[in-house]
């Protein structure tokens, strides 16, 4: 077998890194370059493709609906996509707001964990630029805004892009200079939030392509999409990466993307969770993936579990206590009430796709 040992392979014409089968590898375009999770909108643990229309609901995993005012929009995973993608998210105006107050806001956003932007050096003299790229389609043409904001909401950036043709997929790229000031979290809190504005009030206006020390994320040119009843807005292929060049969308394997989402949200409605009965009423629950922080646990009744290989047990009423004693980001304790026949020391298995289920959330 032949072997070549060298410090660098350079292009003969210019001294830059050479291309391999037409692709030029760099530090910023290797695996893991996309800081957005579920940018292709495939993962939808909560809704399984159903439509949701409430503020603070997740249309698909990691993508939060965020609005306040007289208008309402719904979000739903869709199979209407540009080439190369299987899913998008469609937002639809269900209640129009034709008189947007200055403090009203309508946006679709993802908060990125600080650990995942720590290398960007924001807040220092060596702050790196980032490039946001995405596919978008809307029934309403015009100027739209993408915003970036820190967790203290006192450092913000507003950029514009144009939707030129109605109901047509368009690819957009926006490069943002790194912020050399401000405080940017680099731990398991919010590092940066990315907003896609849909028609927010004038209180959130700022100058275009500028870092501002205010709670803003858009410009006065933003189209009031929310004011048109039945208007649609599709988005997919969202990528945020270091550098000033947009590289092709990073298509991760489905299992990888699901595991990334499960750091922030898990549910027994879509998968089984296993544990051991510490007593006849107390079970320990090992999580599928280590979560960002100690999760908030909720249960929808009636919940059903199985003593592994023995028998099934269905909760007898809607009263179930969730105990968070000794809870961590890798496991929690559950206190099972209104069950009978559970045995200390016996493994148990939560049964997926039943009426009752557990959700665990450590979202930002």
NORFEN-V988772 format. One record per residue. RES is the residue in three letters. SS is DSSP state (h for helix, s for strand, l for the rest). Layout:
RES;SS, RES;SS
This chain:
UNK;l, UNK;l, UNK;l, UNK;l, UNK;l, UNK;l, UNK;l, UNK;l, UNK;l, UNK;s, UNK;l, UNK;l, UNK;l, UNK;l, UNK;l, UNK;l, UNK;s, UNK;l, UNK;l, UNK;s, UNK;l, UNK;l, UNK;s, UNK;l, UNK;l, UNK;l, UNK;h, UNK;h, UNK;h, UNK;l, UNK;l, UNK;l, UNK;l, UNK;l, UNK;l, UNK;l, UNK;l, UNK;l, UNK;l, UNK;l, UNK;l, UNK;l, UNK;l, UNK;l, UNK;l, UNK;l, UNK;l, UNK;l, UNK;l, UNK;l, UNK;l, UNK;s, UNK;l, UNK;l, UNK;l, UNK;l, UNK;l, UNK;s, UNK;s, UNK;s, UNK;l, UNK;l, UNK;s, UNK;s, UNK;s, UNK;s, UNK;s, UNK;s, UNK;l, UNK;l, UNK;l, UNK;s, UNK;s, UNK;s, UNK;s, UNK;s, UNK;s, UNK;s, UNK;l, UNK;l, UNK;l, UNK;l, UNK;l, UNK;l, UNK;l, UNK;l, UNK;l, UNK;s, UNK;s, UNK;s, UNK;s, UNK;s, UNK;s, UNK;s, UNK;s, UNK;l, UNK;l, UNK;l, UNK;l, UNK;l, UNK;l, UNK;l, UNK;l, UNK;l, UNK;s, UNK;s, UNK;s, UNK;s, UNK;s, UNK;s, UNK;s, UNK;s, UNK;s, UNK;h, UNK;h, UNK;h, UNK;l, UNK;h, UNK;h, UNK;h, UNK;l, UNK;l, UNK;l, UNK;l, UNK;l, UNK;l, UNK;l, UNK;l, UNK;l, UNK;s, UNK;s, UNK;s, UNK;s, UNK;s, UNK;s, UNK;s, UNK;s, UNK;s, UNK;l, UNK;l, UNK;l, UNK;s, UNK;s, UNK;s, UNK;s, UNK;s, UNK;s, UNK;s, UNK;s, UNK;l, UNK;l, UNK;l, UNK;l, UNK;l, UNK;l, UNK;s, UNK;s, UNK;s, UNK;s, UNK;s, UNK;s, UNK;s, UNK;s, UNK;l, UNK;l, UNK;l, UNK;l, UNK;l, UNK;l, UNK;s, UNK;s, UNK;s, UNK;s, UNK;s, UNK;s, UNK;s, UNK;l, UNK;l, UNK;l, UNK;l, UNK;l, UNK;l, UNK;l, UNK;l, UNK;l, UNK;l, UNK;l, UNK;l, UNK;l, UNK;s, UNK;s, UNK;s, UNK;s, UNK;s, UNK;s, UNK;s, UNK;s, UNK;l, UNK;l, UNK;l, UNK;l, UNK;h, UNK;h, UNK;h, UNK;s, UNK;l, UNK;l, UNK;l, UNK;l, UNK;l, UNK;s, UNK;s, UNK;l, UNK;l, UNK;l, UNK;l, UNK;l, UNK;s, UNK;l, UNK;l, UNK;l, UNK;l, UNK;l, UNK;l, UNK;h, UNK;h, UNK;h, UNK;l, UNK;l, UNK;l, UNK;l, UNK;s, UNK;s, UNK;s, UNK;s, UNK;s, UNK;s, UNK;s, UNK;s, UNK;s, UNK;s, UNK;s, UNK;l, UNK;l, UNK;l, UNK;l, UNK;l, UNK;l, UNK;l, UNK;l, UNK;l, UNK;l, UNK;l, UNK;h, UNK;h, UNK;h, UNK;h, UNK;h, UNK;h, UNK;h, UNK;h, UNK;h, UNK;l, UNK;l, UNK;s, UNK;s, UNK;s, UNK;l, UNK;l, UNK;l, UNK;l, UNK;l, UNK;l, UNK;s, UNK;s, UNK;s, UNK;s, UNK;l, UNK;l, UNK;l, UNK;l, UNK;s, UNK;s, UNK;s, UNK;s, UNK;s, UNK;l, UNK;l, UNK;l, UNK;l, UNK;l, UNK;l, UNK;l, UNK;l, UNK;l, UNK;s, UNK;s, UNK;s, UNK;s, UNK;s, UNK;l, UNK;l, UNK;l, UNK;s, UNK;s, UNK;s, UNK;s, UNK;l, UNK;l, UNK;l, UNK;s, UNK;s, UNK;s, UNK;s, UNK;l, UNK;l, UNK;l, UNK;l, UNK;l, UNK;l, UNK;s, UNK;l, UNK;l, UNK;l, UNK;l, UNK;l, UNK;l, UNK;l, UNK;l, UNK;l, UNK;s, UNK;s, UNK;s, UNK;s, UNK;s, UNK;l, UNK;l, UNK;l, UNK;l, UNK;l, UNK;l, UNK;l, UNK;l, UNK;l, UNK;l, UNK;l, UNK;s, UNK;s, UNK;s, UNK;s, UNK;l, UNK;l, UNK;l, UNK;l, UNK;l, UNK;l, UNK;s, UNK;s, UNK;s, UNK;s, UNK;s, UNK;l, UNK;l, UNK;l
